Amino acid sequence: MCTVILSRQPGAAWPLLLAANRDERLDRPWDPPGAHWPEAPGLVGGRDRTGGGSWMAVSAAGVVATVLNRPGSLGPAEGKRSRGELPLLALAAPTAEAAADALCRLDAGAWRPFNAVVADADSAWFVAGLGEGHATATALPPGLHMVTAHPPNDPSSPRTARHLPRFQAAPRPALPDWGAWPALLADSEGEAAEMLNIPPLGGFGTLCSSLLALGPGGAREWIFAPGPPDRTPFAPVKPVAARVAR
């Protein structure tokens, strides 16, 4: 996954809103979100068939975990574990704070460098693993945040510099209407480094898109586009759509 946008608004019906586009090699096989891990009851996520892990998953407790590459770290490396394991390891924890702490206790050198975002209705965390030592976690305060291969809201990221102001200018979605967010995720204008929705370029591109809301008591709503969001409709992820915020 290459872009995560999240909005934290404590006290709202949906305190955590998250949008994400996954960018990957077009020939890397994957499955849409589902209950792919019987050893983790209630965990739902997209599955990478190559490594067996996930780029984004949600636990029965209402915690979401995503993983992104850092600059210059695309693809596997000999002797390194798949970064798709990280969301699954994080979501063994009952809260986002505990999930961030769990990632920071791991040996980050076992994986290529990564960024991760873990969140629930109460808190959100950015976790950076630099390929050695231990990862570090930073709490994300209320407001809007964009994470790419770079840290949150980093203006040195061309993608962030172009698209963060657009999300900031858009009204916060009021579910069930996601407002401007689906169209913003579908934007493929600009230079390649700026694109949020990447068309096929050298065997690489945007494969799928997610919009997720987390509410009190583990309530969640997740809609998913199993293809580029400019031409693929979003539909509910059935296993996590039944519980609604009151």
N, C-alpha and C positions, 0 to 999 in steps of 0.2 A: 504494500500500500504506500502511496506517495503523498497524499494530502489528507489531513484531518482538520475540520473546522468545528469548534465547539463553542456553545454559548451557555454560560452559567448564570442563572438568575434565581438565587435562593428565594423561597416563598412562592414561586410561580407554580401553577398546576403541573408543569413539566420543568423542573429546575435545570435539567441538563438536556440540551439539544445537540446532536452531533451529525455532521455530514462528512462523507468520506468518498474519495475516488481511489480505486486500486489500479495502479499502473504496474505492468509486468510484461515479461516476454509473452508473445501471443501463442507460442507453442508449449507453454507450461500448463499442464492440465489441472483443472480445479473443479470443485463442486460448489453449488450455491449454498447459502446458509441452511443448516439442518442439524439434527442431533447425531453427529458423526462419531462421537466418542462415548461408547457405552460405559466406559470406566468413569465418566464424569456426568452423572445424571443431571439433566436440566440444562447442561451447557449446549448452546447453539451457536454455530459459526460457519463461515465459509471454510472449505477444506482444500488445502493444497495437496494434490495427489502425489506429488513428487516427494515432499518431506513429511506429509501426514499431519502437519500443523495447520495453523490458521493465520490469516492477516487481520481478522477482526472476529471477536466472539463475545457473547453475552452469557453470564451465568444465571442460574436460577435465583440468585440473591439480588439480581439487578445491577451487576457490575459489568462494565464493558472494558475490553482490553484490545488495543490495536498495536501493530508493530510496523515500523517504516525503516527503510534503509537510510544510512547516512551517505554523504557525498563520497563517490569513488568506491562504494562497497556493494554494487549491484551483483547479484548472483551468488552461487555457492563458492566455497573455498575448501581445498583439501584439509582435512583435520578439524574442520569447524562444524558445529551442529547447526541445524536449520533454525533460523530466527522465528519460523512459524511455531516453534515450541513455546515461545515466550508468553503469548497470550494464554495458552493452556496452563502453564505453570502459575501465572499471575492469578488466574480465576479459581484456583483452589482456595484462595483467601476469601473471607466473607464480606469485605468492604474494599473500596478503592484504595484507601490509605494503607490497609494491610497488604493489598496486592502490590502497591508501589514498594513497600518495605520488603516484600518477598523477592521482587526483582533485584533490589539493591543488595540482597544477601548472596546472590549468585555470583559465580566467577564469570565476569563479563568476557574474559578471554576465550571462553568456550565457543563464542559466537563472533561473527563479523560485526563491525560497529552497527549500532541500531539506535533509533529513537522509538519510544513507546508512549502511548497515552492510555492511562487507566482512569476511569471515572464512574461515579454513581450519582444518585440524587443529592448527596451531601458534600462531595468533594471531587476534585479532578487533579491529576498529577501528570507531569511530563518527566519521563525517565530517559536518561541518556547513557548508553553503554558505548564506551570508546574502544572496545576490543582488548582491554586489559584491566586488571584490578577489579573494582566493583563499580556498578552503575550508580548514578546519582539521581535523586528525585527532587523535583521542584513543584510546590503546590501552585496551581493555577487559580488566581482569584476570580471573583465574579466578573463577567464581561465576556468579550469575544476573543477567541484565540485561534490562530492558524498555525499548524505544524506541518512541515514538509521534511525533506532530508536535513533541513536546518532547524535550529531551535524555534520556540514559539515566537510568532510576530517578528521574525528576523528580517529587516529591510534589505539585507544583502541577498536574500532569496528573490530572484526575479518573479517567481510565482506569487510569493507573499506580497511583494511590492505592488503587483498589479491587482491582485484579487482581494486582499484583506480590506482595502477601502470600500470595495463594492459590497462585501458582506456587512461591513459596519454601517453603510448607508441604507441597507435594506431593513425594513421592519422585522423584528423578531417574529418568526412564525407562530401562529396561534392554531394549534392542531384542532381538527384534522387537516387544515389547510397549511401546507408547507410554504406558502407564499412564493417569494422569489428564489428560494434556495435551489429547487431543481434546475431552474434555468441558469443560475450561476454555476452549478456543478457541470452543466453541459457546455460551457463556453470553451471553444477551441481556437479563439482568435489570439493573435500576437505571435511573438517568436516562440520557438520550440521550448525554451527554458521557462517561458511565462505561462504556457498553456495549462489550464486546469484539467481539461478533457483532451487527452493526447490522441490524435489520429494515428493509425499504424505508421510507424517510422522505424525502418530498419529492424523489423520483427518485434517491435516494442510498442505498447500503447495502453490506453485506459481500457480495462477489461470489464469493470462493473462499478456500481455506485450504491451507497447506502445512505439512508436518512433514519436516525434513531432518536427516540425520546425516552428519557428515564424519569420516573416520578416517585413519589413517596411509597414506601412499603414494597419496593421492588417492581412497581408498575412499569411497563415498557411498551412501546410501539416501534416497530421496525419495518420499513419498507425498503425494497431492494430492486435494483435494475440489473439483470444478469447480462449486461452488455453496455456499450458506451451510452451515457445518459442522454445524449442528444437524439438518439433514435431507438431507445429501449424503454418501454414503460416500467414504472415502479409498481410493485405489488407487495402486499403484506407478507412478511415472513411468518407463516402460520403458527409455529410453536411458541412464539413470544408475543403474539398479538392479542391474546385473550384477556389479559389483565389490563385494566384501564385505571387511570387516576381518578379519584373522587374529589 
